[in-house]
Amino acid sequence: MTPPPAAPVGLPPPASAPGPRAGLRRLRADLAVAAGDSGSVGLGAFPMGVAFGILVVHSGLAWWWGSVFSGFIYAGSLEFLFLGLVLTGASLASIAVTAFLVNVRHVFYALSFPLHRVNGRAAKAYSTFALSDEVYAVTAGAAARDFTSRRILWLQVFVHLYWAGGVTAGALAGAAIPAGVGGLDFAVTALFTVLALDALRARPGPAPLLALGCALAARFAAPGQMLPVAFGLFTAGLAARHAVVRKRSADA
């Protein structure tokens, strides 16, 4: 009988691939961690999806359109607008401009989202597609600085499932819910309020007071264009504050 070849001197023996049981244990651990990471935002994403699913059915579309929108567009607030644009027969150019204006904030998300920690082209492509407000809020916190590629991706998968599952459940139950039921759309406001409070606890600072001052100034100075004026003032205020902090750091 021929003996197995010896390992080269000075080199460690080749690592054996993890077995099925080890892979299953790792998958269970990943799912448990992802459930914990995404639980808080999932409580807001799921009912918001239910509200959108009900709206899809009450707009006259078949229930499965909700699953198509949530699975392949996956743009949250844009899907509410997209539904209205589709029903009114808006042009492709109008849809493109609306999508750009609503989602332009994702350009700023890309500056601090840890995409560089996601390994592989396919994983990076999905991570870019599934970058939502909820995912950004979780990964932008100090507690997420050591998130690995797998942890970021599973977090995104879970948030995607919360949204798509909520939309599908709402669409399936939409036929049994009267069209006049109110309050479902408050899920969006409640979700972003919770995200803002979490961000404030993680990074306390003067930004909330600045945002409140900009909103009040825009309300009284330009009530018909409150939102863009308030965003413009807030962005200018943050840029001015960043310049002052940077100058103080340079002078110190």
C-alpha positions as CSV (number, residue, x, y, z in Angstrom):
1,M,0.0,0.0,0.0
2,T,1.4,3.4,-1.0
3,P,1.6,5.9,1.9
4,P,-0.1,9.3,1.5
5,P,2.3,12.1,0.4
6,A,3.8,14.1,3.2
7,A,3.1,17.8,3.6
8,P,6.0,20.1,2.4
9,V,8.3,21.1,5.2
10,G,7.5,24.5,6.7
11,L,3.9,24.6,5.3
12,P,0.7,23.9,7.2
13,P,-1.4,20.9,6.1
14,P,-4.2,21.8,3.6
15,A,-7.4,22.9,5.4
16,S,-10.3,20.7,4.9
17,A,-13.7,22.1,3.7
18,P,-16.3,22.5,6.4
19,G,-18.8,19.6,6.5
20,P,-22.5,19.9,6.1
21,R,-23.2,20.0,9.8
22,A,-20.7,22.8,10.3
23,G,-22.2,24.7,7.4
24,L,-25.7,24.3,8.8
25,R,-24.6,25.5,12.3
26,R,-23.0,28.6,10.6
27,L,-26.2,29.2,8.7
28,R,-28.3,29.0,11.8
29,A,-25.9,31.4,13.6
30,D,-26.1,33.8,10.7
31,L,-29.9,33.7,10.7
32,A,-30.1,34.3,14.5
33,V,-27.8,37.3,14.3
34,A,-29.6,38.7,11.3
35,A,-32.9,38.4,13.1
36,G,-31.5,40.3,16.0
37,D,-30.0,43.0,13.8
38,S,-33.1,43.6,11.7
39,G,-35.8,43.1,14.4
40,S,-36.3,46.7,15.3
41,V,-36.6,48.0,11.7
42,G,-38.6,44.9,10.7
43,L,-41.4,46.0,13.1
44,G,-41.8,49.1,11.0
45,A,-41.1,47.6,7.5
46,F,-43.6,44.8,7.7
47,P,-46.7,46.9,8.6
48,M,-45.6,49.5,6.1
49,G,-45.5,46.7,3.5
50,V,-48.9,45.5,4.5
51,A,-50.3,49.0,3.9
52,F,-48.8,49.1,0.5
53,G,-50.1,45.7,-0.4
54,I,-53.6,46.7,0.6
55,L,-53.2,49.9,-1.5
56,V,-52.2,47.7,-4.5
57,V,-55.3,45.6,-4.4
58,H,-57.6,48.6,-3.7
59,S,-56.1,50.3,-6.8
60,G,-57.6,47.5,-9.0
61,L,-54.4,45.4,-9.6
62,A,-54.1,41.7,-8.9
63,W,-52.5,40.8,-5.6
64,W,-49.3,39.4,-7.2
65,W,-48.4,42.8,-8.5
66,G,-47.6,43.7,-4.9
67,S,-45.0,40.9,-4.8
68,V,-43.6,42.0,-8.1
69,F,-43.2,45.6,-7.0
70,S,-41.7,44.7,-3.6
71,G,-39.4,42.0,-4.9
72,F,-37.9,43.7,-8.0
73,I,-38.4,47.4,-7.5
74,Y,-37.9,47.4,-3.7
75,A,-37.9,51.1,-3.2
76,G,-40.2,51.7,-0.3
77,S,-41.7,55.2,-0.6
78,L,-41.0,55.2,-4.3
79,E,-43.3,52.2,-4.8
80,F,-46.2,54.2,-3.4
81,L,-45.5,56.9,-6.0
82,F,-44.8,54.3,-8.7
83,L,-48.2,52.8,-8.2
84,G,-49.9,56.1,-8.8
85,L,-47.8,56.8,-11.9
86,V,-48.6,53.4,-13.4
87,L,-52.3,53.8,-12.8
88,T,-52.3,57.2,-14.4
89,G,-50.2,56.1,-17.4
90,A,-47.3,58.4,-16.7
91,S,-44.5,58.5,-19.3
92,L,-41.3,56.7,-18.8
93,A,-39.4,60.0,-18.5
94,S,-41.8,61.2,-15.7
95,I,-41.2,57.9,-13.9
96,A,-37.4,58.2,-14.3
97,V,-37.3,61.8,-13.0
98,T,-39.6,61.0,-10.0
99,A,-37.4,58.0,-9.1
100,F,-34.3,60.1,-9.3
101,L,-35.7,62.8,-7.1
102,V,-37.1,60.4,-4.5
103,N,-34.0,58.2,-4.3
104,V,-31.2,60.8,-4.7
105,R,-30.6,60.5,-1.0
106,H,-29.0,57.1,-1.7
107,V,-26.1,58.9,-3.3
108,F,-25.2,60.2,0.1
109,Y,-25.8,56.8,1.7
110,A,-23.1,55.4,-0.5
111,L,-20.5,57.7,1.1
112,S,-20.7,55.9,4.4
113,F,-22.4,52.5,3.7
114,P,-19.8,49.8,4.3
115,L,-20.0,48.3,0.8
116,H,-16.2,47.8,0.9
117,R,-16.7,45.1,3.5
118,V,-19.1,43.1,1.3
119,N,-17.1,40.4,-0.6
120,G,-17.8,39.3,-4.2
121,R,-19.3,41.0,-7.2
122,A,-22.7,39.4,-7.0
123,A,-22.9,40.1,-3.3
124,K,-21.9,43.8,-3.9
125,A,-24.6,44.0,-6.7
126,Y,-27.3,42.7,-4.4
127,S,-26.1,44.9,-1.5
128,T,-26.3,47.9,-3.7
129,F,-29.8,47.0,-4.9
130,A,-31.0,46.2,-1.4
131,L,-29.6,49.4,0.3
132,S,-32.7,50.8,2.0
133,D,-33.3,53.4,4.6
134,E,-33.7,50.7,7.3
135,V,-30.4,48.9,6.4
136,Y,-28.5,52.2,6.3
137,A,-29.8,53.2,9.7
138,V,-28.6,49.9,11.2
139,T,-25.2,49.8,9.5
140,A,-24.4,53.5,10.1
141,G,-24.4,53.1,13.8
142,A,-21.3,52.6,16.0
143,A,-22.4,49.1,16.9
144,A,-22.1,48.0,13.2
145,R,-18.5,48.9,12.7
146,D,-17.4,45.3,13.0
147,F,-20.2,43.8,10.8
148,T,-18.8,41.3,8.4
149,S,-19.8,40.7,4.8
150,R,-22.1,37.9,5.7
151,R,-23.7,39.8,8.5
152,I,-24.4,42.8,6.3
153,L,-25.9,40.7,3.5
154,W,-28.1,38.6,5.8
155,L,-29.4,41.9,7.4
156,Q,-30.3,43.1,3.9
157,V,-32.0,39.8,3.0
158,F,-34.1,39.9,6.2
159,V,-35.2,43.6,5.7
160,H,-36.1,42.7,2.0
161,L,-38.1,39.8,3.2
162,Y,-39.9,41.9,5.9
163,W,-41.0,44.3,3.2
164,A,-41.9,41.8,0.5
165,G,-43.6,39.6,3.0
166,G,-45.6,42.5,4.3
167,V,-46.7,43.6,0.9
168,T,-47.7,40.1,-0.2
169,A,-49.7,39.6,3.1
170,G,-51.4,42.9,2.7
171,A,-52.2,42.2,-0.9
172,L,-53.7,38.8,-0.1
173,A,-55.8,40.3,2.8
174,G,-56.6,43.5,0.9
175,A,-59.9,42.1,-0.5
176,A,-61.2,41.5,3.0
177,I,-60.3,44.9,4.3
178,P,-62.6,47.9,3.6
179,A,-61.1,50.7,1.5
180,G,-61.9,53.3,4.1
181,V,-59.6,51.9,6.9
182,G,-57.3,54.7,8.0
183,G,-54.1,54.8,10.0
184,L,-52.1,52.2,8.0
185,D,-50.0,54.9,6.3
186,F,-48.9,56.1,9.7
187,A,-46.5,53.1,9.7
188,V,-44.1,55.1,7.5
189,T,-44.0,58.0,9.9
190,A,-43.7,55.7,13.0
191,L,-40.8,53.8,11.3
192,F,-38.8,56.8,10.5
193,T,-39.4,58.3,13.9
194,V,-37.9,55.2,15.6
195,L,-34.9,55.3,13.2
196,A,-34.3,58.9,14.0
197,L,-34.5,58.3,17.7
198,D,-32.0,55.4,17.4
199,A,-29.6,57.5,15.4
200,L,-29.9,60.3,17.9
201,R,-29.0,57.9,20.8
202,A,-26.0,56.6,18.9
203,R,-24.7,60.0,17.8
204,P,-26.1,62.8,20.0
205,G,-25.5,66.3,18.7
206,P,-27.1,69.5,17.6
207,A,-28.5,68.1,14.3
208,P,-32.1,67.5,15.6
209,L,-32.4,71.1,16.8
210,L,-30.9,72.3,13.5
211,A,-33.5,70.2,11.6
212,L,-36.3,71.6,13.8
213,G,-35.2,75.2,13.2
214,C,-35.0,74.6,9.4
215,A,-38.4,73.1,9.3
216,L,-40.0,76.0,11.3
217,A,-38.2,78.6,9.1
218,A,-39.4,76.9,5.9
219,R,-42.9,76.5,7.3
220,F,-43.3,80.3,7.8
221,A,-41.0,81.6,5.0
222,A,-42.2,79.2,2.2
223,P,-45.3,77.2,3.3
224,G,-46.0,76.1,-0.3
225,Q,-42.4,74.6,-0.7
226,M,-41.7,73.7,2.9
227,L,-40.0,70.3,2.2
228,P,-37.4,71.4,-0.4
229,V,-36.6,74.6,1.4
230,A,-36.2,72.8,4.8
231,F,-33.9,70.2,3.2
232,G,-31.9,73.0,1.5
233,L,-31.5,74.9,4.8
234,F,-30.6,71.7,6.7
235,T,-28.0,70.7,4.1
236,A,-26.4,74.2,4.2
237,G,-26.4,74.1,8.0
238,L,-24.7,70.8,8.1
239,A,-22.1,71.9,5.6
240,A,-21.4,75.1,7.6
241,R,-21.1,73.1,10.8
242,H,-18.7,70.6,9.2
243,A,-16.5,73.5,7.9
244,V,-16.4,75.0,11.4
245,V,-15.5,71.7,13.1
246,R,-12.8,71.0,10.5
247,K,-11.3,74.5,11.0
248,R,-11.2,74.1,14.7
249,S,-9.5,70.7,14.4
250,A,-6.9,72.1,12.0
251,D,-6.2,75.1,14.4
252,A,-5.9,72.8,17.5
